[in-house]
Amino acid sequence: MRKLKLKLIIGNRNYSSWSLRGWLALKHIGRQFEEIMIPLDQPETAAAIAAHSPSGLVPALDIDGTVVWESLAIIEALHDLAPEAGLWPRERQARAVARGVAAEMHAGFAALRRDMPMDLRASKPGQGHTEAALTNIGRIDALWQQCRETYGGGGPYLFGAYCGADIMFAPVVGRFMTYAPPLSAVAGAYADTIWNHPDMVAWVAAARAEPWTIDV
């Protein structure tokens, strides 16, 4: 059977939280893929992304000519492509909750995004700690604790084994490392686990080596 050609279009590793999610999902399924990185906030950025992505945004995943945009949709498409990779938990109830958790991350936490933008190269402890952002973080902390307590017995991730829910929260961990908000012991340990995942380590190292700077 002919192998499907996979091509992922991403933005700067240092700043593009959504690109990180798509890239982590592809790395997790273990398939070879072509990567196209388009620097953001440049005069040619919009046209370059529009050549690949119908939404004009990154990430976008080209699967043999079919383009999937939006990080959560990319995770679902890759789960269909490689269900054995475990992008979602095998157990039905855990899988349903994991999808709910991932969808809440996808749709919510606007204050956190606004007040603590992803900047993996920076160290800004105490900055961005607005009341609204800290309220978002309180919800995330409680969510992580609930998932770890209820479903995390089989490993160090939200649902035991590493899955799409962890991937959706990986950029949040990056923000926490930059801005150092207060976290519970459970949430702090989980954040450290994600931060030290080999794929996350590789992404952060590449982000730190990038030459581009954007005022966030």
N, C-alpha and C positions, 0 to 999 in steps of 0.2 A: 504494500500500500504506500502511495506517495505521501511523504511527510508534508504537513501543512506549513506554509511559510508564515512566520510570525514577525511582525514589525511593530515596535513600540515607539511612539513619538512622545518625548518628555520635554520639560523645561529645565531650568537650572536646578541642580540637585540641592543647592543651599536653600532655595526659597520655595520650590514647587512641592507643596505637601501632597497635592493630588497625584503628581507624577510618581512620588515615592510609593504610593499605594499600588499603582499599576505595576511598577517595576518589581516590588516585593512579591506580588502575586505571580508574576511570570517566573521569577527566580524559584519560587516555591514549587512550581509544577515540574521544574527541571528540564524544560524544553529549550532548545536553542532558539534565539531570536535576534533579529537585527534591531539595533537601537539608534534612533535619530534624536539628538539633543538640540533643541532650538533655544538659544539664549533669549530670555525674556527682557522686556523693557528696552528693546532696540528698535530703530526705525523700520527694519525689515521683519520684525517679529510677527506681526499680524498676518502678513501675506504668506510667510513661511509656514505658519501653523495652518492657515486656511487651505493650503495645498494638500494637507493630510487629514484635517479634522473638520467635519461638517459643522461642529459647534463653534469652531474658531478657538477652542480651548485644548489644553493638554491635561491629562494624557489622552492619547487615542491609540487603539490597538487595531492593526490591520491583520486579519486572519484570512490569508489567501484571497485578498481583495475585498473582503467584507470588513468595514470599519466599525468598531465598537468604541464609543466614547463614554465618558463618566467612569470613575474608578470602580464604583460598586457594580456597574454593568460588566466591566472588564473581569472582575472577580467571578461573577456568575457565568460569563462566557467561558472562562478558563476552567471553572468547575465542570461545566458540560463537556469540555474538551478532554479533561483529565480527572475524572471523578475519583480515581484511585489516589490522587495526590493529597486529599484531605483538606481542601480549602474550606469545607464546612464539616462540622462534626457528623459522625455516622449515625449517632442515636437521634431519633426523630425530634424529641423534645428539646434536646440541647441544640440541635440544628436550627429549630424554629427560633429559639431565644437568641442564638448567635446572629441570625439574620436580623432580628429586631434590634439588637445592640448595634450592629453595623449600620443599619438604616438610620437609627437615631444619631449616630456620629455623622453620617452623610448629610443629614438635613438640619442639624442643630448646632448649638454652641457658637452662635455668631459673635458673641462678645469676646470669647476666647480667641477666635480667629482674628478679630479686629485689633484687640489690645495686646496680644502676644503673637504677632506674625512669625512664621517659621524663619529662623535665621540660624542655621546649624553651626556656623563659624563663630557666633557671638556668645558672650557671657554677660547677661544682663540681670543678675539676681535682684529681685525687688521691683523691677520695672514692669509696667503693664498690669499691676495687681489692683485693677479697678474692682469695685463692688460687683459689677455684672460679670466680669471674667471669673472672679473667685466663686461666684454662685455657680457658673458653669462647671468650674473645677470641682466644686463640692458634689455636683451630680455625677460627674465622671468618676470621682473617687468612690462614691457609694455604689455605682454600677460595677466598677472593677471588684470591689469587695464582695458584692453579691454573686457575681459570676465565679470568682475564685472559690467562695465558700460552697456554692451549690454544685458547680460543674468542674472545678479545677483539681479534683483529687488525683487525676491521672498524669499530672505534669505541672510545670510552672506557669502555664499560660491561662488565659481566661477560661477556656474550656478543656483544660488539661493539655492537649496537644495544640501546637501552633496552627492557627486557622485564619480565615478571612476576617474575623472580628479583631484579632490582634493586628492584622495588617491595616485595618481601618484606623486603629488607634495609634499606630506607630508614629505618625507626624505629631500627634499630641505629646507623646513621650519626648520627641525632639524639642518641642516648645518648653516642656517642663525642665529639661536639662539646661535650656538657655535662660529661662526666667526664674527658676527655682521657687515655685509656689509651695505653700505648705501642703503636705500629703500625709495620709495615714501610713502606718507601717506596712500594711498590706499593699496599698497602692504604690508606695515607694519601692518596695521589693519587686513588684510587677514591672514598674517602669525600668528598673535596672536590668531585669531579664530581657525586655524588649531592646533596650539600648545596647546590650551585649550580644544580641543575636548576630550570627556571622554576616547575614545579608545587610542588616542595619549598619554594622561596623564598616562594611565595604562601601555602602552608600555615603556615609558620613565622611569617610576618608576621601572619597572622590569630591564631595562637596567642598571640603577644606582646600582642595587643590585647584578649584575653579578660579579663573582670573576675574570673572565678572562681579560687579558690586551694584546692588540696587538699594536705594534708600527706602527701608521699610518702616 
